[in-house]
């Protein structure tokens, strides 16, 4: 075999080895990608497939509450004023306007109706024609007569209360910004903080 033939043979063998090595490493990389472990995975390196991120924790429900303040759509501002005053007294207050993003207001309202010891329904001129407020009024009365909740009607107008609300001593919220309003809120705070005498009080 001449020197030229020997050189050609060596070049041929090297080419075959390089081709085989290329096929092997390409197959190995393909296997890693199929298995979800890319190059550099596990050591903080980049360039490969990564694990999907953990799903975000669902938002935690709010509560528990000392008192929930419910209202018809036309009385939202009056309800928020009262709820804000109660919260300033370090009471845990539910107001549907304050439900955190990511939570479902209707479900949070239902939970608060189930757990709270005090329920205040703000009565304005449109309360008994607001379908949601009527449902909440019925739920408050049900919990009151089943025991476990103290129901307080809070009137914002001089309109007559429905009979089952009128038999309770109402909270007079007809004059916000006055000493009369402040006394009414202070009296409610004192009642909420006082020890309960009986479940059906």
C-alpha positions as CSV (number, residue, x, y, z in Angstrom):
1,X,0.0,0.0,0.0
2,X,1.5,3.3,-1.0
3,X,1.7,6.3,1.3
4,X,-1.1,8.1,-0.5
5,X,-3.4,5.1,-0.1
6,X,-2.6,4.9,3.6
7,X,-3.4,8.6,4.2
8,X,-6.7,8.2,2.3
9,X,-7.6,5.1,4.5
10,X,-6.9,7.0,7.7
11,X,-9.0,9.9,6.5
12,X,-11.8,7.6,5.7
13,X,-11.7,5.9,9.1
14,X,-11.7,9.3,10.9
15,X,-14.7,10.4,8.8
16,X,-16.7,7.3,9.7
17,X,-15.9,7.7,13.4
18,X,-16.9,11.4,13.3
19,X,-20.2,10.5,11.6
20,X,-21.0,7.8,14.1
21,X,-20.2,10.1,17.0
22,X,-22.4,12.8,15.5
23,X,-25.3,10.4,15.2
24,X,-24.8,9.2,18.8
25,X,-24.8,12.7,20.4
26,X,-27.8,13.8,18.3
27,X,-29.8,10.8,19.5
28,X,-28.7,11.4,23.1
29,X,-29.9,15.0,23.0
30,X,-33.2,13.9,21.4
31,X,-33.7,11.4,24.3
32,X,-33.0,14.1,26.9
33,X,-35.5,16.5,25.3
34,X,-38.2,13.8,25.1
35,X,-37.7,13.0,28.8
36,X,-38.0,16.7,29.8
37,X,-34.5,17.1,31.1
38,X,-32.6,19.5,28.9
39,X,-28.9,20.3,28.9
40,X,-28.0,22.1,32.1
41,X,-31.2,21.1,33.9
42,X,-30.8,20.5,37.6
43,X,-27.7,22.7,37.9
44,X,-29.3,26.1,37.2
45,X,-28.0,26.1,33.5
46,X,-30.1,27.4,30.7
47,X,-30.8,26.2,27.2
48,X,-32.9,23.1,28.0
49,X,-36.6,22.4,28.7
50,X,-37.6,23.4,32.2
51,X,-40.2,22.1,34.6
52,X,-43.6,24.0,34.3
53,X,-44.0,26.5,37.2
54,X,-46.1,25.5,40.1
55,X,-49.7,26.8,39.8
56,X,-50.3,29.9,41.8
57,X,-52.0,29.4,45.2
58,X,-55.7,30.2,45.0
59,X,-56.6,33.4,46.9
60,X,-57.5,32.7,50.5
61,X,-61.0,33.5,51.6
62,X,-61.5,36.5,53.8
63,X,-62.9,36.5,57.3
64,X,-63.9,35.5,59.9
65,X,-66.1,38.5,60.7
66,X,-67.6,40.1,63.7
67,X,-70.3,41.8,61.7
68,X,-71.5,41.9,58.1
69,X,-73.1,45.0,56.5
70,X,-75.6,44.3,53.7
71,X,-77.4,46.8,51.5
72,X,-79.3,47.4,48.4
73,X,-77.5,48.8,45.4
74,X,-78.8,52.3,46.1
75,X,-77.4,52.3,49.6
76,X,-73.8,51.2,48.8
77,X,-72.3,54.5,50.0
78,X,-74.2,54.6,53.2
79,X,-73.2,51.0,53.9
80,X,-69.6,51.7,53.2
81,X,-69.6,54.7,55.6
82,X,-71.0,52.5,58.4
83,X,-68.6,49.6,57.6
84,X,-65.7,52.0,57.6
85,X,-66.6,53.4,61.0
86,X,-67.0,49.9,62.5
87,X,-63.6,48.9,61.1
88,X,-62.0,52.0,62.6
89,X,-63.1,50.4,66.0
90,X,-61.1,47.3,65.2
91,X,-64.1,45.2,64.3
92,X,-63.8,42.6,61.5
93,X,-66.4,43.8,59.0
94,X,-67.7,42.2,55.9
95,X,-68.8,44.5,53.0
96,X,-69.2,43.0,49.6
97,X,-67.4,46.1,48.1
98,X,-64.3,45.0,50.0
99,X,-64.1,41.5,48.7
100,X,-60.5,40.9,47.4
101,X,-59.7,40.4,43.7
102,X,-59.8,36.7,42.8
103,X,-62.6,35.8,45.2
104,X,-66.3,35.4,44.3
105,X,-68.4,38.1,46.1
106,X,-71.5,35.9,46.2
107,X,-69.7,33.0,47.9
108,X,-67.9,35.3,50.3
109,X,-71.3,36.9,51.2
110,X,-72.8,33.5,51.8
111,X,-69.8,32.5,54.1
112,X,-70.1,35.7,56.0
113,X,-73.9,35.1,56.5
114,X,-73.1,31.7,57.9
115,X,-70.3,32.7,60.3
116,X,-70.9,36.3,61.5
117,X,-72.4,36.9,64.9
118,X,-74.0,40.2,63.9
119,X,-75.8,41.2,60.7
120,X,-76.7,44.8,59.8
121,X,-79.0,45.4,56.8
122,X,-79.0,49.0,55.6
123,X,-82.6,49.9,54.8
124,X,-83.2,52.6,52.2
125,X,-86.2,53.5,50.0
126,X,-85.3,50.8,47.5
127,X,-84.3,47.9,49.7
128,X,-87.4,45.8,49.4
129,X,-87.4,46.0,45.6
130,X,-83.8,45.0,45.2
131,X,-83.9,41.2,44.6
132,X,-80.4,40.6,46.1
133,X,-81.1,42.7,49.2
134,X,-84.4,40.8,49.7
135,X,-82.7,37.5,49.6
136,X,-80.1,38.7,52.1
137,X,-82.8,40.0,54.4
138,X,-84.5,36.6,54.3
139,X,-81.2,34.9,55.1
140,X,-80.5,37.3,58.0
141,X,-84.0,36.6,59.5
142,X,-83.5,32.9,59.1
143,X,-80.2,32.9,60.9
144,X,-81.7,35.1,63.6
145,X,-84.6,32.8,64.3
146,X,-82.4,29.7,64.0
147,X,-80.1,31.2,66.6
148,X,-76.5,32.4,66.3
149,X,-77.0,35.9,64.8
150,X,-78.1,39.3,66.1
151,X,-80.0,41.1,63.4
152,X,-79.9,45.0,63.3
153,X,-82.0,47.0,60.7
154,X,-80.2,50.3,60.0
155,X,-82.5,52.8,58.4
156,X,-81.2,55.6,56.2
157,X,-84.6,57.2,55.4
158,X,-87.8,57.7,57.3
159,X,-89.6,55.1,55.1
160,X,-91.4,52.5,57.2
161,X,-89.5,49.2,57.8
162,X,-91.0,45.8,56.8
163,X,-92.9,44.3,59.8
164,X,-90.2,41.7,60.7
165,X,-87.6,44.3,60.7
166,X,-89.7,46.9,62.5
167,X,-90.0,44.7,65.6
168,X,-86.2,45.0,66.1
169,X,-84.8,48.2,67.5
170,X,-83.5,49.9,64.4
171,X,-80.2,51.8,64.1
172,X,-80.9,55.4,62.9
173,X,-78.4,56.3,60.2
174,X,-80.6,59.1,58.7
175,X,-78.2,61.9,59.7
176,X,-74.6,61.1,58.7
177,X,-72.0,63.5,59.8
178,X,-73.8,64.5,62.9
179,X,-73.4,63.7,66.6
180,X,-76.6,61.7,66.4
181,X,-75.0,59.4,63.8
182,X,-71.9,59.1,65.9
183,X,-73.9,58.1,68.9
184,X,-75.8,55.5,66.9
185,X,-72.5,53.9,65.6
186,X,-70.9,54.0,69.1
187,X,-73.9,52.3,70.6
188,X,-73.7,49.5,67.9
189,X,-70.0,49.0,68.6
190,X,-70.7,48.7,72.3
191,X,-73.3,46.1,71.7
192,X,-71.1,44.1,69.3
193,X,-68.3,44.0,71.9
194,X,-70.6,43.1,74.8
195,X,-70.9,39.5,75.9
196,X,-73.8,37.7,74.3
197,X,-76.7,36.9,76.7
198,X,-78.4,34.3,74.5
199,X,-78.2,32.8,71.1
200,X,-81.6,34.2,70.0
201,X,-81.2,37.7,71.5
